[in-house]
Amino acid sequence: MAIVMAGMLIRHKVSIHQELNLGFKGVVQKVTYSENKGTPTITVNNINYSLHNSIDFRHMIDVGDTISKEKGVVLYKLIKKGTDKVLLFND
């Protein structure tokens, strides 16, 4: 049991480290959500990004929205298409 928990912790830390290295800003060209956890994968500037699975994006990301994330920070800023509505998501 302890080995399983240690493995999960290491995988989570690796995932956070990878996420911290991501930085992007642009219009969402495509979005899909995983069936099991609803984790989004988005396409921005023709690059696919799998977003952090511990953040509940609540299926709020849609094609045409503008999304940004600064490198070194786990904070996503989403501006809904056609509105001034800004949503912030973090861990």
PyMOL commands that set and color helices and strands:
alter all, ss='L'
color gray80, all
select helices_A, chain A and resi 2-20
alter helices_A, ss='H'
color red, helices_A
select strands_A, chain A and resi 24-33+40-44+47-50+66-69+75-79+86-90
alter strands_A, ss='S'
color yellow, strands_A
deselect
rebuild
show_as cartoon
